[in-house]
Amino acid sequence: MGDLGGAWAHWIDRSTVVWPSDPAGGHWLAWSPSGDLARDGDELTGDVRLIALEPALLDEERAEAWPHLAGHQAYTVGEDDPGLLKEALRGQVAAVARDAGGTLTVVTGVQIPGVLDDLYAPAAGAPLGPSGGLRPRLSLWAPTAREVRLVLYGRRRTVHAMSRDPRTGVWSARGGPHWWGRDYTFLVTVHQPRAGRVVTREVTDPYGLATAPDGVRSRLVRLGSAAHKPPGWDRARRPPPVPQHRASVYELHVRDFSACDPGVPEELRGTYLAFTVDGHGMRELRALARDGLTHVHLLPVFDVATIPDRRADRTEPGADLAALPPDSELQQEHIARTAAADSYNWGYDPRHHTVPGGSYATDPDDRVRQFRAMVAALHRAGLRVVLDVVHNHMHSEDVLDPIVPGYYHRLLEDGSVATSTCCANTAPEHLMAGRLVVDSVVTWAREYRVDGFRFDLMGHHPKGNLLAVRAALDALTPERDGVDGRSLILYGEGWNFGEVAYDARFVQATQANLAGTGIGTFNDRLRDAVRGGGPFDSDPRVQGFGSGLAGAPNGAPAGGGPDERLGRLRHYGDLVRVALTGNLRDYVLPSGRRGCEVDYNGGPAGYAAAPGESVAYVDAHDNETLYDALAYKLPQDTPMADRVRMQLLSLATVLLSQGVAFVHAGSERLRSKSLDRNSYDSGDWFNRLLWDCAAGNGFGSGLPPAPDNADRWPYARPLLADPALRPGCAAINACRAGFGELLRIRYSSPAFGLGSAAEIERRLTFPDAPDGVVTMRVDVSGLDPRWAAVVAVFNATPHAQEQPMPSLAGAAVSLHPVQAASADPVVRRSAFDPATGTLTVPGRTVAVFVRAP
């Protein structure tokens, strides 16, 4: 704690420094305009200027705003001239302590985001990035910089002075029409604490709207120009809006969509333009839209750091991977050799948040137009578009930190950058970092006509930041902005971990904290109940409601004995019931417990105040696909037809729930990643999305890559080697047909979209059911012109089950028309006895019954 390499002091506003130090002796802020402060034994050397600090108490308001500092000593800054404080912040700042005898005891760096937000609050409304009409203007917020210059590229490189607004800390330059279309960067001269000196770095524009290939320079573009619009863009119409609680979302990676689609011309595979041709994938998306699917969620599509933009700069595996054994280690070895330079990555490595990724364009210089063409094509197919945005971290600190050192990235107690999200965490709790998030999202909504956003690791954002995003979207109007922002959906990962966990630094955008906001979060309770266990189990064979726990034990020691399995089955049944309500915290189950009183790993299962705040899912790009999870968990000799039935039963808990229904692309086709639990860099091979059933589903493509899967290879080898676990067309087509039926049932009645907690509590009930069966009854009288009630029976057992429903005795009850005409002969055997009101449902089947008025 004693040197300038750390930053233990926190300057939280113009009048307050918080510092874990002994208040005895003397304390100062030392600053040097030339950045030459250094400690030489008991002396502080350099061009030293001092600002006195006086011990004080941290008042309640500041302690609430900075909870992780609440236990530290506070000091009052003995200087109230904002101009002098701003000048100090443009140099090197340190905190200094001397004992009563005057001996230098501590010198440490200072964390300055709080005081910057205080002194430069007007910057929140200042124009940033490119703006202007005929004469462009470029603006950069760099309040601590000694100088910022603009670099323009063209036939020659030219450097231009920029002017600084002392009120906002924004540097700007205005140019002529000839600037449009040119590449640009900024030369920022600023004290960099880690370098220990004033440095000049050439940086891109975090507010830029386009870049040169590979993001090496920003590019000055007018998004409204004809060159950046596909034909008909200004007249294009989008599908009607869908309330968030009625949305069904298909999570899709742009490259996965077409990389292996023989119906797409080879030069368009893996690109935005693949969505504009009549390939197998687009035919399937149109078919899913006809079944009722409402949204396609695209994995990150902004500029990322790990995929070369130009195809010529990429290297793909050259081996014939299909010729290798299904349980071989060779496939992943070949992929690993080219992974750093191939075309594949999930894209959770942001570089420029508001620039479309160049690797998905056939020409990275045409990325804006091609991205818009993709959106327009999905809209024509009847599907709205959700973007997966990643604002909680950056691939590195190289884009943001050189502009305002120590501001955009969250710092730990000692001044080091937090990396709990995997990379350099950002700090959207700071005013201008939070603004960058809001402005980026608004740009995507207004300029690219996307229809919703999914936030990665949303719990690392303050709740207030997400509410600001929601408010900014809601303010968009068709007349002014070309979009009704209120119709855009908003959801994300509300996980609670890292240095911000349990609201340590701010009220987080986590599952429980977002109740009542209308912002959705992923419901991991349903995922674990249906699949069994958790994604990080050392033994992946722990079974769940949808994977054989109900009557088909796999014999794994991790599953426990009969009593333990029965107890877990009953508990999982309650988790499924809570999820079917939209994961409502106050819904009262038949046991008398409210949703929030059902346990989930020591916390509440139910957390939502409204159904649209819960995103039901059983698989996603993270962790094994649903098919692969069932491969681990079902007994290995389970027939393929029964595997299809369990896949559909698992998906039915999602599609027949209240709230957002979320499905990983290909789950309707038994998609496998050959048991890869983390395929972010596993290339096209392990991530194949195969639209032709004759090509299989991807299972048996080799042992999944060692870094994230080697510990599971002993379980994986015998499964991958088993030809009975590789489905053919009959199984894949049966799953797709059953999935389409479930979608059509979801949208056939308001029963599965009641919309509010009050309506769900009034109309939705769970009759007593046998173990391994969940039965849901929805009263739709007055809502549905065709039916008075809808009853869904989820029978996860291998055997037919009878569900007593005495209240239905004598009523006109029948199998839902979609299932009565089903391609599945088993579900058609579901029956109703009007004499007793008993429903009979075959094993491993979800049957939906309807009661006439």
Secondary structure, 3 states (H helix, E strand, C coil): CCCCCCCCEEEEECCEEEECCCCCCEEEEEEECCCCCEEECCEEECCCEEEEEEEECCCHHHHHHCHHHCCCEEEEECCCCHHHHHHHHCCEEEEEEECCCCCEEEEEEEECHHHHHHHCHHHHHCCCEEECCCCCEEEEECCCCCEEEEEEECCCCEEEECEEECCCCEEEEECCHHHCCCEEEEEEEEEECCCCEEEEEEECCCCCCCECHHHCCEECCCCCCHHHCCCCHHHCCCCCCCCHHHCEEEEECHHHHHHCCCCCCHHHCCCHHHHHCCCHHHHHHHHHHHHCCCEEEECCCEEECCCCCCHHHCCCCCCCHHHCCCCCCHHHHHHHHHHHHCCCCCCCCEEEEEEECCCCCCCHHHHHHHHHHHHHHHHHCCCEEEEEECCCEECCCCCCCCCCCCCCECECCCCCECCCCCCEEECCCCHHHHHHHHHHHHHHHHHHCCCEEEECCHHHCEHHHHHHHHHHHHCCCHHHHCCCHHHCEEEECCCCCHHHHHHCCCCECCCHHHCCCCCEEEEHHHHHHHHCCCCCCCCCCCCCCCCCCCCCCCCCHHHCCHHHHHHHHHHHHHHHHHHHCCCECCCECCCCCEHHHCEECCEECCCECCHHHEEECCCCCCCCCHHHHHHHHCCCCCCHHHHHHHHHHHHHHHHCCCCEEEEECCHHHCCCCCCCCCHHHCHHHHCCCCCCHHHCCCCCCCCCCHHHHHHHHHHHHHHHCCHHHCCCHHHHHHHHHHHHHHHHHHCCCHHHCCCCHHHHHHHEECCCCCCCEEEEEEECCCCCCCCCEEEEEEECCCCCEEEECHHHCCCCEEECHHHHCCCCCCHHHCEEECCCCEEEECCCEEEEEEECC
